[in-house]
Amino acid sequence: MTAYDFAAEASRISTRPAIATRVGNAVVNFYKAWKNRRAFYRLGEMSDAELADIGLTRADLHVAIDGAFGTDPTVKLRAIASDRIERI
């Protein structure tokens, strides 16, 4: 076995944990986004007065939901609410 063969074998072995970590992180992020999306839908069941109490409007919900399924709408809602607070 030459040094080149050993280096090639070592690089293949070292990339496996990195790939597993990326896949694991992707699964965890997708699960968090799915869970937050379910909580987001519960916001849609609130009345306009209840939404106003937490600094949101029904229009904010419509803006935040316009994203891909894997994205987290609560991140966009947080940005909308914090921008509104900064303006006041």
C-alpha positions, 0 to 999 in steps of 0.5 A: 500500500502506497501513501497515496492509497492510504490517503485516498482510503482515509478521505473516504472514511472521513467524509462518511460522518460529515454526510451523516451529520448533514443528513441528520441536520436536514431531518431535524430541520425539516421536523422543526419546520413541520412542527412550527408549521402546525403551530402556525396553523393554530394561529389561524384559528385565533381571532383578530383581537388575539392576534393583535395582542401578540402583535400580528394581523391576519395579513401577516399570516398570509404573507408568512405562509407563502413559502416552500413546505420545508421552510419555517413560517414562524421565522418570517412572522418573527421578522414581521413582528420585530419590524413592526415593534421597531417602527413603533 
